[in-house]
Amino acid sequence: MEEETKEYYLVDKKVLPEVFLKVMEVKQRIATGESSSINEAVRKTGLSRSAYYKYKDSVLPFFEATNGKKVTLLITVENFQGILSSVLNVIADSRASILTINQNIPVNGLADISISLETKSMLGSVEDILNDLARIAGVRDCKVLSRE
């Protein structure tokens, strides 16, 4: 029997049917401890258990799909002493494994840093890392460049 190949699409949540958004809400409630069980979470969101179980493995946020994968981040920083150290501390705190680091020579006071990560043992999500990086003074931009 031939195994079915999975195919994924990146879709703006504004166009998703409500059932998918409710599945995500149930997952969020369980992950944050807001609900102690699936039964409680589906009741609070107004979703049926059968709909949750039907879609739970097929609907996930973009950054959740990167856990256990290799991700390359592109971070644009101002050129001042200690900025790379601050970036690396955020990644170290997440317990992601750094595979490669490349910092370009600063041009007009800005430098691009690309960092490839293994996310298998990471705490939190890639989105959490991006949010933490964005809060560092001197970080102008940070985004996912690629994921494998």
Sine and cosine of phi, psi and omega as CSV:
sin_phi,cos_phi,sin_psi,cos_psi,sin_omega,cos_omega
0.00,0.00,0.75,-0.66,-0.05,-1.00
-0.97,0.23,0.75,-0.67,0.01,-1.00
-0.97,0.24,0.69,-0.72,-0.01,-1.00
-0.96,0.27,0.75,-0.66,0.03,-1.00
-1.00,0.08,0.76,-0.65,0.03,-1.00
-0.99,0.15,0.60,-0.80,0.05,-1.00
-0.75,-0.66,0.75,-0.67,-0.08,-1.00
-0.90,-0.43,0.47,-0.88,0.05,-1.00
-0.75,-0.66,0.56,-0.83,0.10,-1.00
-0.99,-0.15,0.88,-0.47,-0.12,-0.99
-0.79,-0.62,0.68,-0.73,0.08,-1.00
-0.90,0.44,0.75,-0.66,-0.08,-1.00
-0.90,0.44,-0.34,0.94,0.01,-1.00
-0.89,0.45,-0.39,0.92,-0.04,-1.00
-0.97,-0.23,0.01,1.00,0.00,-1.00
-0.97,0.24,0.57,-0.82,0.13,-0.99
-0.88,0.48,0.50,-0.86,-0.07,-1.00
-0.83,0.56,-0.55,0.84,-0.03,-1.00
-0.86,0.51,-0.63,0.78,0.00,-1.00
-0.93,0.37,-0.63,0.78,0.03,-1.00
-0.91,0.42,-0.61,0.79,0.03,-1.00
-0.94,0.35,-0.58,0.81,0.08,-1.00
-0.87,0.49,-0.68,0.73,0.02,-1.00
-0.91,0.42,-0.61,0.79,0.03,-1.00
-0.90,0.43,-0.66,0.75,0.05,-1.00
-0.87,0.49,-0.73,0.68,0.01,-1.00
-0.86,0.51,-0.66,0.75,-0.01,-1.00
-0.90,0.43,-0.69,0.72,0.01,-1.00
-0.87,0.49,-0.65,0.76,0.00,-1.00
-0.95,0.33,-0.69,0.72,-0.03,-1.00
-0.89,0.45,-0.59,0.81,-0.05,-1.00
-1.00,0.03,-0.15,0.99,-0.03,-1.00
0.99,0.11,0.09,1.00,0.03,-1.00
-0.89,0.46,-0.55,0.84,0.11,-0.99
-0.84,-0.54,0.65,-0.76,-0.07,-1.00
-1.00,0.01,-0.18,0.98,0.00,-1.00
-0.51,-0.86,0.27,-0.96,0.06,-1.00
-0.90,0.44,-0.66,0.75,0.01,-1.00
-0.83,0.56,-0.73,0.68,0.00,-1.00
-0.90,0.44,-0.68,0.73,-0.04,-1.00
-0.90,0.43,-0.69,0.72,0.00,-1.00
-0.93,0.37,-0.58,0.82,0.04,-1.00
-0.89,0.46,-0.70,0.71,-0.03,-1.00
-0.93,0.36,-0.47,0.88,-0.01,-1.00
-1.00,-0.05,-0.22,0.98,-0.01,-1.00
0.98,0.19,0.44,0.90,0.01,-1.00
-0.95,-0.30,0.58,-0.81,0.05,-1.00
-0.97,0.23,0.48,-0.88,0.03,-1.00
-0.88,0.48,-0.63,0.78,-0.04,-1.00
-0.90,0.43,-0.62,0.78,0.04,-1.00
-0.92,0.40,-0.65,0.76,0.03,-1.00
-0.87,0.50,-0.78,0.63,-0.04,-1.00
-0.92,0.39,-0.50,0.87,0.01,-1.00
-0.92,0.40,-0.63,0.77,-0.14,-0.99
-0.94,-0.33,-0.12,0.99,-0.16,-0.99
-0.85,0.52,-0.55,0.83,-0.02,-1.00
-1.00,-0.02,-0.09,1.00,-0.05,-1.00
-0.96,-0.28,-0.24,0.97,-0.05,-1.00
-0.87,-0.49,0.86,-0.52,0.04,-1.00
-0.45,-0.89,0.44,-0.90,0.01,-1.00
-0.92,0.38,0.42,-0.91,-0.04,-1.00
-0.77,0.63,-0.74,0.68,-0.11,-0.99
-0.97,0.26,-0.40,0.92,0.05,-1.00
-0.93,0.38,-0.50,0.87,-0.02,-1.00
-0.93,0.37,-0.22,0.97,-0.03,-1.00
-1.00,-0.04,-0.14,0.99,-0.02,-1.00
-0.90,0.43,0.73,-0.68,-0.04,-1.00
0.99,0.13,0.22,0.98,-0.06,-1.00
-0.86,-0.52,0.05,-1.00,0.13,-0.99
-0.99,-0.13,0.75,-0.67,-0.03,-1.00
-0.76,-0.65,0.68,-0.73,0.10,-0.99
-0.93,-0.37,0.81,-0.58,0.03,-1.00
-0.98,-0.21,0.57,-0.82,0.12,-0.99
-0.89,-0.46,0.87,-0.50,-0.08,-1.00
-0.83,-0.55,0.82,-0.57,0.07,-1.00
-0.98,-0.19,0.83,-0.56,-0.09,-1.00
-0.79,-0.61,0.42,-0.91,0.16,-0.99
-0.96,0.29,0.50,-0.87,-0.07,-1.00
-1.00,0.05,1.00,0.01,0.17,-0.99
-0.60,-0.80,0.38,-0.92,-0.11,-0.99
-0.87,0.50,0.73,-0.68,0.10,-1.00
1.00,-0.05,-0.10,0.99,-0.05,-1.00
-0.91,0.41,-0.67,0.74,0.01,-1.00
-0.90,0.43,-0.63,0.78,0.04,-1.00
-0.87,0.49,-0.67,0.74,0.02,-1.00
-0.90,0.44,-0.66,0.75,0.03,-1.00
-0.89,0.46,-0.72,0.70,-0.02,-1.00
-0.92,0.40,-0.55,0.83,0.05,-1.00
-0.90,0.44,-0.63,0.77,0.05,-1.00
-0.88,0.48,-0.70,0.71,-0.01,-1.00
-0.92,0.38,-0.65,0.76,0.03,-1.00
-0.89,0.46,-0.65,0.76,0.02,-1.00
-0.89,0.46,-0.48,0.88,0.00,-1.00
-0.99,0.15,-0.21,0.98,-0.05,-1.00
0.91,0.41,0.35,0.94,0.15,-0.99
-0.96,0.28,0.51,-0.86,0.03,-1.00
-1.00,-0.05,0.82,-0.58,0.01,-1.00
-0.99,0.13,0.82,-0.58,0.02,-1.00
-1.00,-0.09,-0.70,0.71,0.02,-1.00
-0.57,-0.82,0.47,-0.89,0.11,-0.99
-0.71,-0.71,0.73,-0.68,0.09,-1.00
-0.67,-0.75,0.85,-0.53,0.06,-1.00
-0.90,-0.44,0.83,-0.56,0.02,-1.00
-0.98,0.20,0.34,-0.94,0.06,-1.00
-0.91,0.41,0.71,-0.71,-0.01,-1.00
-0.88,0.47,0.67,-0.75,0.09,-1.00
-0.80,-0.61,0.81,-0.58,-0.04,-1.00
0.81,0.58,0.59,0.80,0.07,-1.00
0.99,0.13,0.05,1.00,0.01,-1.00
-0.84,-0.55,0.60,-0.80,0.04,-1.00
-0.77,-0.64,0.58,-0.81,0.10,-1.00
-0.99,-0.13,0.70,-0.72,0.07,-1.00
-0.87,-0.50,0.79,-0.61,0.14,-0.99
-0.93,-0.38,0.74,-0.68,-0.03,-1.00
-0.75,-0.66,0.83,-0.56,0.07,-1.00
-0.99,-0.14,0.72,-0.70,-0.09,-1.00
-0.82,-0.58,0.51,-0.86,0.23,-0.97
-0.98,-0.21,0.84,-0.54,-0.15,-0.99
-0.98,-0.17,0.10,1.00,-0.11,-0.99
-0.83,0.55,-0.72,0.70,-0.06,-1.00
-0.98,-0.20,0.28,0.96,-0.08,-1.00
-0.95,0.30,0.60,-0.80,0.14,-0.99
-1.00,0.01,0.71,-0.71,-0.01,-1.00
0.98,0.20,-0.39,-0.92,-0.07,-1.00
-0.83,-0.56,0.16,-0.99,0.09,-1.00
-0.89,0.46,-0.58,0.81,0.04,-1.00
-0.87,0.49,-0.62,0.78,0.06,-1.00
-0.87,0.49,-0.69,0.73,0.03,-1.00
-0.88,0.47,-0.72,0.69,0.00,-1.00
-0.87,0.50,-0.67,0.75,0.03,-1.00
-0.90,0.43,-0.67,0.74,0.02,-1.00
-0.92,0.40,-0.65,0.76,0.04,-1.00
-0.90,0.44,-0.64,0.77,-0.03,-1.00
-0.89,0.45,-0.39,0.92,0.00,-1.00
-0.99,0.12,-0.15,0.99,0.00,-1.00
-0.97,0.25,0.75,-0.66,0.07,-1.00
-0.88,0.48,0.79,-0.61,0.01,-1.00
0.98,-0.18,-0.21,0.98,0.07,-1.00
-1.00,0.09,0.89,-0.46,-0.04,-1.00
-1.00,0.02,-0.57,0.82,-0.05,-1.00
-0.38,-0.93,0.55,-0.84,0.12,-0.99
-0.50,-0.87,0.68,-0.73,-0.04,-1.00
-0.41,-0.91,0.26,-0.97,0.09,-1.00
-0.99,0.15,0.86,-0.52,0.01,-1.00
-1.00,0.06,-0.65,0.76,0.03,-1.00
-0.38,-0.92,0.30,-0.95,0.10,-0.99
-0.54,-0.84,0.53,-0.85,-0.09,-1.00
-0.81,-0.58,0.00,0.00,0.00,0.00
